Amino acid sequence: MKIKVLAFGQIAEITGSQLYMEAIDTAVLKAALQIEFPALADKKYAIAVNNKVITDTKGLSENDVVALMPPYSGG
């Protein structure tokens, strides 16, 4: 199943701002991203699925949108 992946900040500099990948859950997606983009292996980033930040592995469905967001700091 195709998943749309949006990347922001430093992550987008590595992967590009948008790509499509196949994965059944976020753990498989993260592993596939690290294989395709080895520079991601040492980066920290949050994952959101359909606009909701997740902390655990989440199953993915056709046409889900996953966002990769680097850490941010505010003032």
CNS distance restraints for C-alpha pairs under 8 A (distance, minus, plus):
assign (resid   1 and name CA) (resid  22 and name CA) 5.25 0.50 0.50
assign (resid   1 and name CA) (resid  23 and name CA) 6.54 0.50 0.50
assign (resid   1 and name CA) (resid  24 and name CA) 7.34 0.50 0.50
assign (resid   1 and name CA) (resid  61 and name CA) 6.94 0.50 0.50
assign (resid   1 and name CA) (resid  62 and name CA) 5.10 0.50 0.50
assign (resid   1 and name CA) (resid  63 and name CA) 7.76 0.50 0.50
assign (resid   2 and name CA) (resid  20 and name CA) 6.19 0.50 0.50
assign (resid   2 and name CA) (resid  21 and name CA) 5.53 0.50 0.50
assign (resid   2 and name CA) (resid  22 and name CA) 4.75 0.50 0.50
assign (resid   2 and name CA) (resid  23 and name CA) 7.27 0.50 0.50
assign (resid   2 and name CA) (resid  62 and name CA) 5.68 0.50 0.50
assign (resid   2 and name CA) (resid  63 and name CA) 6.25 0.50 0.50
assign (resid   3 and name CA) (resid  20 and name CA) 5.51 0.50 0.50
assign (resid   3 and name CA) (resid  21 and name CA) 5.31 0.50 0.50
assign (resid   3 and name CA) (resid  22 and name CA) 5.82 0.50 0.50
assign (resid   3 and name CA) (resid  23 and name CA) 7.05 0.50 0.50
assign (resid   3 and name CA) (resid  60 and name CA) 7.73 0.50 0.50
assign (resid   3 and name CA) (resid  61 and name CA) 7.54 0.50 0.50
assign (resid   3 and name CA) (resid  62 and name CA) 6.23 0.50 0.50
assign (resid   3 and name CA) (resid  63 and name CA) 5.44 0.50 0.50
assign (resid   3 and name CA) (resid  64 and name CA) 5.46 0.50 0.50
assign (resid   3 and name CA) (resid  65 and name CA) 6.12 0.50 0.50
assign (resid   3 and name CA) (resid  66 and name CA) 7.15 0.50 0.50
assign (resid   4 and name CA) (resid  18 and name CA) 7.23 0.50 0.50
assign (resid   4 and name CA) (resid  19 and name CA) 6.06 0.50 0.50
assign (resid   4 and name CA) (resid  20 and name CA) 4.65 0.50 0.50
assign (resid   4 and name CA) (resid  21 and name CA) 6.66 0.50 0.50
assign (resid   4 and name CA) (resid  63 and name CA) 6.61 0.50 0.50
assign (resid   4 and name CA) (resid  64 and name CA) 6.39 0.50 0.50
assign (resid   4 and name CA) (resid  65 and name CA) 4.84 0.50 0.50
assign (resid   4 and name CA) (resid  66 and name CA) 6.16 0.50 0.50
assign (resid   5 and name CA) (resid  18 and name CA) 5.64 0.50 0.50
assign (resid   5 and name CA) (resid  19 and name CA) 5.27 0.50 0.50
assign (resid   5 and name CA) (resid  20 and name CA) 5.80 0.50 0.50
assign (resid   5 and name CA) (resid  21 and name CA) 7.21 0.50 0.50
assign (resid   5 and name CA) (resid  65 and name CA) 5.93 0.50 0.50
assign (resid   5 and name CA) (resid  66 and name CA) 4.81 0.50 0.50
assign (resid   5 and name CA) (resid  67 and name CA) 5.76 0.50 0.50
assign (resid   5 and name CA) (resid  68 and name CA) 7.35 0.50 0.50
assign (resid   6 and name CA) (resid  12 and name CA) 7.94 0.50 0.50
assign (resid   6 and name CA) (resid  17 and name CA) 5.63 0.50 0.50
assign (resid   6 and name CA) (resid  18 and name CA) 4.61 0.50 0.50
assign (resid   6 and name CA) (resid  19 and name CA) 6.71 0.50 0.50
assign (resid   6 and name CA) (resid  65 and name CA) 7.35 0.50 0.50
assign (resid   6 and name CA) (resid  66 and name CA) 6.16 0.50 0.50
assign (resid   6 and name CA) (resid  67 and name CA) 4.67 0.50 0.50
assign (resid   6 and name CA) (resid  68 and name CA) 6.20 0.50 0.50
assign (resid   7 and name CA) (resid  11 and name CA) 5.74 0.50 0.50
assign (resid   7 and name CA) (resid  12 and name CA) 4.68 0.50 0.50
assign (resid   7 and name CA) (resid  15 and name CA) 7.18 0.50 0.50
assign (resid   7 and name CA) (resid  16 and name CA) 6.87 0.50 0.50
assign (resid   7 and name CA) (resid  17 and name CA) 4.82 0.50 0.50
assign (resid   7 and name CA) (resid  18 and name CA) 6.20 0.50 0.50
assign (resid   7 and name CA) (resid  67 and name CA) 5.73 0.50 0.50
assign (resid   7 and name CA) (resid  68 and name CA) 4.74 0.50 0.50
assign (resid   7 and name CA) (resid  69 and name CA) 6.33 0.50 0.50
assign (resid   8 and name CA) (resid  12 and name CA) 4.82 0.50 0.50
assign (resid   8 and name CA) (resid  13 and name CA) 7.94 0.50 0.50
assign (resid   8 and name CA) (resid  17 and name CA) 6.39 0.50 0.50
assign (resid   8 and name CA) (resid  67 and name CA) 7.74 0.50 0.50
assign (resid   8 and name CA) (resid  68 and name CA) 6.34 0.50 0.50
assign (resid   8 and name CA) (resid  69 and name CA) 5.46 0.50 0.50
assign (resid   8 and name CA) (resid  70 and name CA) 6.84 0.50 0.50
assign (resid   9 and name CA) (resid  13 and name CA) 6.70 0.50 0.50
assign (resid   9 and name CA) (resid  69 and name CA) 7.13 0.50 0.50
assign (resid   9 and name CA) (resid  70 and name CA) 6.33 0.50 0.50
assign (resid  10 and name CA) (resid  14 and name CA) 6.78 0.50 0.50
assign (resid  10 and name CA) (resid  70 and name CA) 6.58 0.50 0.50
assign (resid  11 and name CA) (resid  15 and name CA) 6.25 0.50 0.50
assign (resid  11 and name CA) (resid  16 and name CA) 7.71 0.50 0.50
assign (resid  11 and name CA) (resid  40 and name CA) 7.43 0.50 0.50
assign (resid  11 and name CA) (resid  45 and name CA) 7.89 0.50 0.50
assign (resid  11 and name CA) (resid  68 and name CA) 6.99 0.50 0.50
assign (resid  11 and name CA) (resid  69 and name CA) 7.10 0.50 0.50
assign (resid  11 and name CA) (resid  70 and name CA) 6.48 0.50 0.50
assign (resid  12 and name CA) (resid  16 and name CA) 4.55 0.50 0.50
assign (resid  12 and name CA) (resid  17 and name CA) 4.75 0.50 0.50
assign (resid  12 and name CA) (resid  18 and name CA) 7.87 0.50 0.50
assign (resid  13 and name CA) (resid  17 and name CA) 7.56 0.50 0.50
assign (resid  14 and name CA) (resid  37 and name CA) 7.08 0.50 0.50
assign (resid  14 and name CA) (resid  39 and name CA) 7.13 0.50 0.50
assign (resid  14 and name CA) (resid  40 and name CA) 7.53 0.50 0.50
assign (resid  15 and name CA) (resid  19 and name CA) 7.85 0.50 0.50
assign (resid  15 and name CA) (resid  37 and name CA) 6.81 0.50 0.50
assign (resid  21 and name CA) (resid  29 and name CA) 7.57 0.50 0.50
assign (resid  22 and name CA) (resid  29 and name CA) 7.28 0.50 0.50
assign (resid  23 and name CA) (resid  28 and name CA) 5.72 0.50 0.50
assign (resid  23 and name CA) (resid  29 and name CA) 5.19 0.50 0.50
assign (resid  23 and name CA) (resid  60 and name CA) 7.04 0.50 0.50
assign (resid  24 and name CA) (resid  28 and name CA) 6.58 0.50 0.50
assign (resid  24 and name CA) (resid  29 and name CA) 7.50 0.50 0.50
assign (resid  24 and name CA) (resid  59 and name CA) 5.95 0.50 0.50
assign (resid  24 and name CA) (resid  60 and name CA) 5.30 0.50 0.50
assign (resid  24 and name CA) (resid  61 and name CA) 7.18 0.50 0.50
assign (resid  25 and name CA) (resid  29 and name CA) 6.27 0.50 0.50
assign (resid  25 and name CA) (resid  57 and name CA) 6.64 0.50 0.50
assign (resid  25 and name CA) (resid  58 and name CA) 5.45 0.50 0.50
assign (resid  25 and name CA) (resid  59 and name CA) 4.07 0.50 0.50
assign (resid  25 and name CA) (resid  60 and name CA) 4.84 0.50 0.50
assign (resid  26 and name CA) (resid  30 and name CA) 5.97 0.50 0.50
assign (resid  26 and name CA) (resid  57 and name CA) 5.44 0.50 0.50
assign (resid  26 and name CA) (resid  58 and name CA) 5.53 0.50 0.50
assign (resid  26 and name CA) (resid  59 and name CA) 6.50 0.50 0.50
assign (resid  26 and name CA) (resid  60 and name CA) 6.94 0.50 0.50
assign (resid  27 and name CA) (resid  31 and name CA) 6.24 0.50 0.50
assign (resid  27 and name CA) (resid  57 and name CA) 5.77 0.50 0.50
assign (resid  27 and name CA) (resid  58 and name CA) 7.73 0.50 0.50
assign (resid  28 and name CA) (resid  32 and name CA) 6.13 0.50 0.50
assign (resid  29 and name CA) (resid  33 and name CA) 6.10 0.50 0.50
assign (resid  30 and name CA) (resid  34 and name CA) 6.25 0.50 0.50
assign (resid  31 and name CA) (resid  35 and name CA) 6.34 0.50 0.50
assign (resid  32 and name CA) (resid  36 and name CA) 6.23 0.50 0.50
assign (resid  33 and name CA) (resid  37 and name CA) 5.68 0.50 0.50
assign (resid  33 and name CA) (resid  38 and name CA) 7.78 0.50 0.50
assign (resid  33 and name CA) (resid  40 and name CA) 7.42 0.50 0.50
assign (resid  34 and name CA) (resid  38 and name CA) 4.94 0.50 0.50
assign (resid  34 and name CA) (resid  39 and name CA) 7.26 0.50 0.50
assign (resid  34 and name CA) (resid  40 and name CA) 5.54 0.50 0.50
assign (resid  34 and name CA) (resid  41 and name CA) 5.58 0.50 0.50
assign (resid  37 and name CA) (resid  41 and name CA) 7.92 0.50 0.50
assign (resid  39 and name CA) (resid  43 and name CA) 7.30 0.50 0.50
assign (resid  40 and name CA) (resid  44 and name CA) 7.96 0.50 0.50
assign (resid  44 and name CA) (resid  70 and name CA) 6.38 0.50 0.50
assign (resid  44 and name CA) (resid  71 and name CA) 6.87 0.50 0.50
assign (resid  45 and name CA) (resid  68 and name CA) 6.26 0.50 0.50
assign (resid  45 and name CA) (resid  69 and name CA) 5.23 0.50 0.50
assign (resid  45 and name CA) (resid  70 and name CA) 4.27 0.50 0.50
assign (resid  45 and name CA) (resid  71 and name CA) 5.83 0.50 0.50
assign (resid  46 and name CA) (resid  53 and name CA) 7.04 0.50 0.50
assign (resid  46 and name CA) (resid  54 and name CA) 7.62 0.50 0.50
assign (resid  46 and name CA) (resid  55 and name CA) 7.95 0.50 0.50
assign (resid  46 and name CA) (resid  68 and name CA) 5.89 0.50 0.50
assign (resid  46 and name CA) (resid  69 and name CA) 5.06 0.50 0.50
assign (resid  46 and name CA) (resid  70 and name CA) 6.23 0.50 0.50
assign (resid  46 and name CA) (resid  71 and name CA) 7.08 0.50 0.50
assign (resid  47 and name CA) (resid  53 and name CA) 5.77 0.50 0.50
assign (resid  47 and name CA) (resid  54 and name CA) 5.99 0.50 0.50
assign (resid  47 and name CA) (resid  55 and name CA) 7.63 0.50 0.50
assign (resid  47 and name CA) (resid  66 and name CA) 6.80 0.50 0.50
assign (resid  47 and name CA) (resid  67 and name CA) 5.67 0.50 0.50
assign (resid  47 and name CA) (resid  68 and name CA) 4.98 0.50 0.50
assign (resid  47 and name CA) (resid  69 and name CA) 6.33 0.50 0.50
assign (resid  48 and name CA) (resid  52 and name CA) 4.93 0.50 0.50
assign (resid  48 and name CA) (resid  53 and name CA) 3.92 0.50 0.50
assign (resid  48 and name CA) (resid  54 and name CA) 5.64 0.50 0.50
assign (resid  48 and name CA) (resid  66 and name CA) 5.57 0.50 0.50
assign (resid  48 and name CA) (resid  67 and name CA) 5.03 0.50 0.50
assign (resid  48 and name CA) (resid  68 and name CA) 6.74 0.50 0.50
assign (resid  48 and name CA) (resid  69 and name CA) 7.87 0.50 0.50
assign (resid  49 and name CA) (resid  53 and name CA) 6.41 0.50 0.50
assign (resid  49 and name CA) (resid  54 and name CA) 7.02 0.50 0.50
assign (resid  49 and name CA) (resid  64 and name CA) 6.92 0.50 0.50
assign (resid  49 and name CA) (resid  65 and name CA) 5.82 0.50 0.50
assign (resid  49 and name CA) (resid  66 and name CA) 4.57 0.50 0.50
assign (resid  49 and name CA) (resid  67 and name CA) 6.49 0.50 0.50
assign (resid  50 and name CA) (resid  64 and name CA) 6.23 0.50 0.50
assign (resid  50 and name CA) (resid  65 and name CA) 5.18 0.50 0.50
assign (resid  50 and name CA) (resid  66 and name CA) 6.27 0.50 0.50
assign (resid  50 and name CA) (resid  67 and name CA) 7.95 0.50 0.50
assign (resid  51 and name CA) (resid  65 and name CA) 7.87 0.50 0.50
assign (resid  51 and name CA) (resid  66 and name CA) 7.86 0.50 0.50
assign (resid  51 and name CA) (resid  67 and name CA) 7.67 0.50 0.50
assign (resid  54 and name CA) (resid  58 and name CA) 7.54 0.50 0.50
assign (resid  60 and name CA) (resid  64 and name CA) 6.48 0.50 0.50
